[in-house]
Amino acid sequence: MTDLVGVVDCGTNSTRLLVTDGTVDLDRRQTITRLGEGVDVGASLDPGAIERNLVCLRHYRAVMDEHRVSQVRATATSAVRDALNRDAFLHPATEAIGVPVELLAASQEAALSFLGATSELDPETGPYLVIDIGGGSTEFAFGTDQCRAWLSADIGCVRLTERYIHHDPPLPEELAACLQVTEAHLDDVVREIPQIEAGCLPVGVAGTVTTAAAVELGLATYDRDRIHHFWLTRAAAEDVFRTLAIETKADRIHNPGLELGRADVIVAGMCILIGVMRYFDFDRCLVSEADILDGLAMSLLGPTIR
């Protein structure tokens, strides 16, 4: 029997698990745990958020034990990088999952996201710009066969929501603030990765992008096969943004494809997505369900990416 690996990513908004042998995914799941709740304001992880994540990690450990995985890799990203009390999470999280929880540098996060997102793509159709919109940060990774340049921007769906969106539905000036901040960070992206201006194929990963695709498709139930490698046009993204931004959360949750736990932060996430598409004049974006989890799995199954 082929060895199975288990990988866990503790993100700002969700904690996710993948069990795979590199060919077939035996288990892929996510739980909205909001680890980064309040980190942008207080620079510390909330005890309640820590406990939510520990409960999730213990459950994921049990799932991996059921599958009898041979190797495990677990990582944490933006929220934990920003938190002054990160050890209050990393130590018990390591105990819960059974292996050291690695705190990824932004460069590692970008490289692993790029590896996962482009693993099924033909390098001849590149170069690619992988856009990983997370809860606390957005990673931009550029390359063809591997990540050649990257930048991590401190814009994410949770961070922008907590900073700028204080009404339900958001006020026009709150949306404008999210878009303006996004544009300012994209100026940095161009300075760091000037190759983007020569043209590239945008590949969007993570919850905001896949949710936009699911809402556009009107998926009443999650369907990875329909979302993976769906072409999300800029016109469709703008339409999803307009729909979600003018609704209250109570109304927004009724949109097929929108997960309840993401309903309060999706508008800020969409500000980032459409901000990127407007700024670079992308007329469409390839949506990928393969992302940092797949990159982490590949690091165990093949040459390690560190």
C-alpha positions in Angstrom: 0.0 0.0 0.0 1.3 3.5 -0.9 2.2 5.6 2.1 -0.2 8.3 3.1 0.8 11.7 4.3 -1.2 14.1 6.4 -0.8 17.9 6.2 -2.5 20.6 8.3 -2.5 24.3 7.6 -3.5 26.7 10.5 -4.6 29.8 8.7 -6.0 33.1 10.0 -9.6 32.2 9.1 -9.6 28.4 8.7 -7.7 25.3 9.6 -7.4 22.7 6.9 -6.4 19.1 6.5 -5.3 16.9 3.6 -4.6 13.2 3.6 -3.2 11.9 0.3 -0.8 9.5 -1.3 0.0 12.1 -4.0 -2.4 10.5 -6.5 -5.7 10.2 -4.6 -6.9 12.5 -1.9 -8.3 10.3 0.9 -9.6 13.2 3.0 -9.7 17.0 2.5 -11.5 19.2 4.9 -11.6 22.7 6.4 -13.0 24.2 9.6 -13.6 27.9 10.1 -11.7 28.5 13.3 -10.8 32.2 13.0 -7.4 31.8 14.7 -6.6 35.4 13.8 -9.6 37.0 15.5 -8.4 40.3 17.0 -4.7 39.8 16.1 -4.6 42.9 13.9 -5.8 45.1 16.7 -4.2 43.5 19.8 -1.2 41.7 18.3 -2.1 38.7 20.4 -4.0 35.4 19.8 -7.3 35.3 21.7 -7.5 32.4 24.2 -10.9 31.4 22.8 -9.5 31.3 19.3 -6.6 29.2 20.5 -8.9 26.7 22.1 -11.1 26.5 19.0 -8.1 25.6 17.0 -6.8 23.1 19.5 -10.1 21.3 19.4 -9.9 21.2 15.6 -6.3 19.9 15.6 -7.1 17.1 18.1 -9.9 16.0 15.7 -7.6 16.2 12.7 -5.1 14.1 14.6 -7.7 11.4 15.2 -8.7 11.5 11.5 -5.0 11.0 10.4 -4.7 8.2 12.9 -7.7 6.5 11.3 -6.0 6.7 7.9 -2.7 5.5 9.4 -0.7 8.3 7.8 3.1 7.7 7.7 4.2 11.3 7.8 2.6 14.6 9.1 3.5 18.2 8.5 1.7 21.0 10.2 2.2 24.7 9.7 0.9 28.1 10.8 1.0 31.3 8.9 0.0 35.0 9.0 -1.9 35.3 12.3 0.7 33.4 14.3 3.5 35.3 12.6 1.9 38.6 13.8 1.1 37.4 17.3 3.3 38.3 20.2 2.0 35.4 22.2 2.5 32.9 19.4 4.0 30.3 21.7 0.7 30.1 23.6 -0.6 28.5 20.5 2.4 26.7 19.0 3.3 24.6 22.1 -0.2 23.2 22.7 -0.8 22.9 19.0 2.3 20.7 18.7 1.0 18.5 21.4 -2.5 18.3 19.8 -1.3 17.3 16.3 1.7 15.2 17.4 4.4 17.0 15.4 6.0 20.4 15.7 3.8 23.1 14.2 6.1 25.0 11.9 5.7 28.8 11.7 6.2 29.5 8.0 8.0 32.5 6.8 6.1 34.5 4.2 8.6 33.3 1.6 7.9 29.7 2.4 4.2 30.2 2.3 4.4 31.8 -1.1 6.6 29.0 -2.5 4.4 26.2 -1.2 1.2 27.9 -2.5 2.9 28.3 -5.9 4.0 24.6 -5.9 0.5 23.4 -5.1 -1.4 25.7 -7.4 0.8 25.1 -10.5 1.5 21.4 -10.0 -1.2 20.3 -12.6 -0.5 23.2 -15.0 1.6 23.1 -18.2 4.6 25.4 -17.7 4.2 26.3 -21.4 1.0 28.2 -20.5 2.9 30.3 -17.9 4.4 32.3 -16.4 1.9 32.3 -13.5 1.0 34.8 -10.8 -0.4 32.8 -7.9 -2.6 35.0 -5.7 -3.3 33.4 -2.3 -5.9 35.6 -0.5 -5.8 34.5 3.1 -7.3 35.9 6.3 -4.3 38.0 7.4 -2.2 38.3 4.3 -2.2 37.8 0.6 0.8 36.1 -1.0 1.8 36.9 -4.6 4.1 34.3 -6.2 5.4 34.5 -9.7 7.2 32.0 -11.9 6.8 29.2 -14.4 8.2 25.9 -13.2 8.9 27.3 -9.7 8.4 30.4 -7.7 10.9 33.0 -8.9 9.7 36.1 -7.1 7.2 36.7 -4.3 5.7 39.3 -2.0 3.5 38.9 1.1 1.1 41.8 1.5 -0.6 42.5 4.8 -4.1 42.5 3.3 -6.5 39.6 4.1 -10.2 39.1 4.4 -10.1 39.1 8.2 -7.6 41.9 8.6 -9.4 44.3 6.3 -12.8 43.4 7.8 -11.6 44.1 11.3 -9.9 47.4 10.3 -12.4 48.9 7.9 -15.8 47.2 7.8 -17.9 48.2 10.8 -21.4 48.3 9.3 -23.8 45.7 7.9 -24.0 46.0 5.0 -20.7 47.8 4.5 -20.8 51.6 3.9 -19.4 52.8 0.5 -16.6 54.5 2.2 -15.6 51.3 4.0 -15.5 49.4 0.7 -13.5 52.3 -0.8 -11.0 52.0 2.1 -10.5 48.3 1.5 -9.9 48.9 -2.2 -7.6 51.8 -1.7 -5.4 49.9 0.8 -5.3 47.0 -1.6 -4.2 49.2 -4.4 -1.4 50.7 -2.3 -0.1 47.2 -1.5 -0.3 46.3 -5.2 2.1 49.2 -5.9 4.6 47.3 -3.7 3.9 44.1 -5.6 4.8 45.7 -8.9 8.0 47.1 -7.5 9.0 43.7 -6.1 7.8 41.7 -9.1 8.1 43.9 -12.2 7.9 40.8 -14.4 4.1 40.9 -13.9 3.7 43.9 -16.2 5.0 41.7 -19.1 2.0 39.5 -18.7 1.2 36.3 -16.8 -1.7 34.0 -16.1 -3.3 34.7 -12.8 -4.1 31.7 -10.6 -6.3 32.4 -7.6 -6.3 30.1 -4.5 -7.9 29.9 -1.1 -11.4 30.6 0.3 -12.2 34.0 -1.1 -11.5 32.9 -4.7 -13.1 29.5 -4.5 -16.1 31.1 -2.8 -16.4 33.6 -5.6 -16.4 30.8 -8.1 -19.0 28.8 -6.0 -21.3 31.8 -5.8 -21.0 32.5 -9.5 -21.8 28.8 -10.2 -24.6 28.9 -7.8 -23.5 25.7 -6.0 -26.0 24.7 -3.4 -23.5 22.0 -2.3 -19.7 22.1 -2.5 -18.3 20.5 -5.7 -14.6 20.6 -5.9 -14.5 19.3 -9.5 -16.6 22.2 -10.7 -14.6 24.8 -8.9 -11.1 23.5 -9.6 -9.8 25.2 -12.8 -12.9 27.2 -13.3 -12.3 30.4 -15.2 -13.6 33.3 -13.1 -14.1 36.3 -15.4 -13.6 39.8 -14.1 -17.2 40.7 -15.0 -18.4 37.7 -12.9 -16.2 38.7 -10.0 -17.5 42.2 -10.1 -21.1 40.9 -10.2 -20.4 38.6 -7.1 -18.8 41.5 -5.3 -21.8 43.9 -6.0 -24.3 41.3 -4.9 -22.5 40.4 -1.6 -21.5 44.0 -0.7 -25.0 45.4 -0.8 -26.6 42.7 1.3 -26.7 42.3 5.1 -25.0 39.3 6.5 -28.5 37.8 7.2 -29.3 38.0 3.5 -25.8 37.2 2.2 -25.8 33.8 3.8 -28.6 32.7 1.4 -26.3 32.9 -1.6 -25.6 29.3 -2.8 -21.9 28.7 -2.6 -21.3 31.0 0.4 -20.2 29.2 3.6 -21.8 30.6 6.8 -18.5 31.0 8.6 -17.1 33.1 5.7 -20.1 35.4 5.3 -18.8 38.2 7.6 -15.4 38.4 5.8 -16.1 37.6 2.2 -16.8 41.2 1.2 -13.3 42.3 2.3 -11.9 39.3 0.5 -13.7 40.3 -2.7 -12.3 43.8 -2.4 -8.8 42.2 -2.6 -9.8 39.9 -5.5 -11.4 42.6 -7.7 -8.7 45.1 -6.6 -6.1 42.8 -8.1 -8.1 42.1 -11.3 -8.7 45.8 -11.8 -5.1 46.9 -11.0 -3.5 44.4 -13.4 -6.3 44.5 -15.9 -6.9 40.7 -15.7 -10.0 39.8 -17.7 -10.1 36.4 -16.0 -8.5 34.3 -13.3 -8.0 30.5 -13.1 -9.5 29.2 -9.8 -7.4 26.5 -8.2 -8.5 24.2 -5.4 -4.9 23.0 -5.2 -3.0 25.3 -2.9 -0.6 25.4 0.0 -2.0 22.1 1.4 -1.0 20.4 -1.8 2.4 22.0 -1.7 2.9 20.8 1.8 1.9 17.2 0.8 4.3 17.4 -2.2 7.1 18.5 0.2 6.6 15.2 2.0 6.1 13.0 -1.0 8.9 14.5 -3.1 11.8 17.0 -2.8 11.2 19.1 0.3 10.3 22.7 -0.1 11.6 24.8 2.8 
